[in-house]
Amino acid sequence: MRTTLVTGSAGFIGSNFVRMLRGRNEPVRVICLDKLTYCGNLANVADIVDKDRVVFVRGDICDAALVAELWKQYDIREVVHFAAESHVDRSILDSGPFVQTNIVGTQVLLDTARKLGCDRYLQVSTDEVYGSLPEHDKSAMFTEETPLAPNSPYSASKTAADCMVRAYFHTFGLPVLTTRCSNNYGPYHFPEKMIPLFVTNLMEGKKVPLYGDGMNIRDWLYVVDHCDAIWTVLNKGKPGEVYNIGGNNEMTNREVTEIVLREMGKPWDQWVQYVKDRPGHDRRYAIDASKIRRELGWEPKYRFDTAIRQTIQWYKDNETWWRAIKSGEYLTYYEKQYVSR
Ligand SMILES: NC(=O)c1ccc[n+]([C@@H]2O[C@H](COP(=O)([O-])OP(=O)(O)OC[C@H]3O[C@@H](n4cnc5c(N)ncnc54)[C@H](O)[C@@H]3O)[C@@H](O)[C@H]2O)c1
């Protein structure tokens, strides 16, 4: 059985990825490496950790000695690298941790892979590395050839990491793959991101904070579709290649808000609070995912209208999970971000 290192596996997408592998009984042993930062939560994977198929290690990807030790101990031959500082708003408050984890951490993994051997290394990146698209030209979309033009400290750090990945392919022949996905939604999403924040705020009887005019456009993909695409690229992708992943499901933040409010039976006038826009807020992201469809045969399986309903239901069924998070450090951040504006 192959052994795969999955970094950031106690976060939103990483935990869904490990759950998907276990649920499908894929023939793989997973070594989860996660620092359990403010957004990492052992509860996201605790019920699927076992000695044989899913091993959990708390640690920092920037710790080269630890990463090398794990590599040798578990005979790691494959990496799926999710671990990151991932929240744009936090990168505006302090970009230091983003440079450390997203750039230095990636370099440590690449270097260990190069020195100790690796059959496949998959970098989980984002469509945000391409910058912003004009909102009125609907034909404009990000392809894998679109020049990298990050606008936030978060996307700049992810872009730097992508460039290191590319360099390790060209310089050392490391068999790397890069995926760039649009916005995800689904279970286990840390409730500072838009959809889980809005759903849980409404459940708490609080208004939802909508940035600016609410007309920023994102392409939304259900997290399980993203995980399935990553697995497809890991198994069938061509080393050195980049694959865009998207749902072909562009919506303004206003439209997403309307759907969440409607599903939760809350009228707009009473429940929406406009807040000052995020500085440098990218206007539109839209992904052309034709390459992964054409070359690897991947297609999203979930429709937004049904998957958003399932997602809302998950937060209703798992109140203990998000209520435990929405306290302590979270409240300090929330005050700084929305209340003092
Ligand atoms: N969420 C999205 O919509 C989206 C879209 C496209 C790409 N991505 C990318 O997918 C990846 C996962 O995103 P997410 O939304 O699950 O993020 P997340 O913030 O929910 O999870 C990140 C995880 O990484 C861990 N981590 C952070 N620093 C670490 C370190 N130094 N060492 C070890 N572990 C560390 C955290 O504890 C956490 O468990 C990121 O690389 C992100 O850039 C996310």
The ligand as an ORCA input file, in Angstrom:
! r2SCAN-3c Opt
* xyz 0 1
  N     -10.684     27.285      0.970
  C     -10.703     27.523     -0.334
  O     -11.724     27.961     -0.871
  C      -9.472     27.247     -1.179
  C      -9.566     27.372     -2.566
  C      -8.448     27.075     -3.343
  C      -7.279     26.659     -2.744
  N      -7.192     26.555     -1.385
  C      -5.934     26.076     -0.793
  O      -6.233     24.835     -0.178
  C      -5.388     24.641      0.967
  C      -6.241     24.314      2.174
  O      -7.154     25.374      2.396
  P      -8.214     25.321      3.583
  O      -9.315     26.232      3.230
  O      -8.486     23.928      3.934
  O      -7.363     25.987      4.740
  P      -7.544     25.935      6.326
  O      -7.073     27.266      6.781
  O      -8.909     25.463      6.707
  O      -6.531     24.799      6.790
  C      -5.141     24.951      6.774
  C      -4.539     23.867      7.655
  O      -3.109     23.998      7.600
  C      -2.593     23.869      8.923
  N      -1.319     24.599      8.999
  C      -1.136     25.936      8.920
  N       0.172     26.229      9.060
  C       0.832     25.040      9.201
  C       2.189     24.680      9.366
  N       3.155     25.619      9.400
  N       2.513     23.379      9.458
  C       1.549     22.415      9.436
  N       0.241     22.700      9.304
  C      -0.118     23.996      9.183
  C      -3.669     24.456      9.828
  O      -3.538     24.006     11.168
  C      -4.935     23.967      9.134
  O      -5.320     22.701      9.630
  C      -4.578     25.920      1.131
  O      -3.294     25.702      0.597
  C      -5.345     26.950      0.292
  O      -4.474     27.923     -0.229
  C      -8.272     26.845     -0.578
*
